[in-house]
């Protein structure tokens, strides 16, 4: 089986892997969006884009923290177990 098929099969069947992968991709896209807004804020001296950059960056950092430490926010009886 090719690596792409193995990866996709793991993505379809493993909930934790799927959640982590989707959160990582989403975080990267949001990070690029925040950088773009920061650039526009600096380039045009816009308070709107600068403050939006700060807000998006803050939200992205929180999501990144939850993604990396999500098991801290789940009760022990609700944690997924690998079979």
C-alpha positions as a printed Julia matrix, in Angstrom:
83×3 Matrix{Float64}:
   0.0    0.0    0.0
   1.35   3.44  -0.82
   2.18   5.97   1.88
  -0.73   8.2    0.84
  -3.19   5.33   1.17
  -1.76   4.34   4.55
  -1.97   7.92   5.77
  -5.54   8.34   4.51
  -6.59   5.03   6.05
  -5.11   6.06   9.38
  -6.84   9.46   9.05
 -10.2    7.77   8.44
  -9.99   5.23  11.26
  -7.99   6.9   14.05
 -10.01   9.69  15.72
  -7.09  11.17  17.68
  -4.86  11.27  14.59
  -7.63  12.87  12.54
  -8.31  15.51  15.2
  -4.62  16.34  15.59
  -4.05  16.52  11.82
  -7.06  18.74  11.19
  -6.16  21.03  14.08
  -2.57  21.33  12.84
  -3.6   22.24   9.29
  -6.17  24.72  10.59
  -3.6   26.3   12.9
  -1.13  26.73  10.04
  -3.75  28.37   7.81
  -4.83  30.71  10.62
  -1.19  31.6   11.32
  -0.64  32.59   7.68
  -3.86  34.64   7.77
  -2.67  36.42  10.92
   0.69  37.18   9.3
  -1.05  38.6    6.25
  -3.21  40.88   8.42
  -0.15  41.95  10.39
   1.62  42.81   7.15
  -1.36  44.88   5.98
  -1.48  46.63   9.34
   2.19  47.59   9.11
   2.14  48.37   5.4
  -0.84  50.71   5.51
  -0.61  51.81   9.15
  -4.07  50.36   9.72
  -5.25  49.93  13.28
  -8.01  47.62  12.01
  -5.64  45.1   10.41
  -3.15  45.38  13.25
  -5.73  44.68  15.94
  -7.3   41.91  13.85
  -3.85  40.35  13.55
  -3.52  40.42  17.33
  -6.93  38.85  17.86
  -6.4   36.08  15.29
  -2.95  35.38  16.69
  -4.35  35.1   20.23
  -7.09  32.7   19.1
  -4.53  30.67  17.15
  -2.25  30.38  20.18
  -5.13  29.14  22.35
  -6.12  26.54  19.76
  -2.49  25.46  19.47
  -2.32  25.03  23.26
  -5.51  22.98  23.34
  -4.27  20.85  20.44
  -0.98  20.11  22.21
  -2.46  19.69  25.71
  -6.02  18.66  24.92
  -5.86  15.62  27.16
  -5.66  17.98  30.14
  -9.21  19.15  29.4
 -10.8   15.7   29.13
 -11.99  13.64  32.07
 -10.17  10.34  32.5
 -13.28   8.28  31.75
 -13.78  10.11  28.43
 -10.28   9.6   27.01
  -9.95   7.55  23.85
  -7.98   4.36  24.14
  -6.07   2.66  21.37
  -7.12  -0.9   20.6
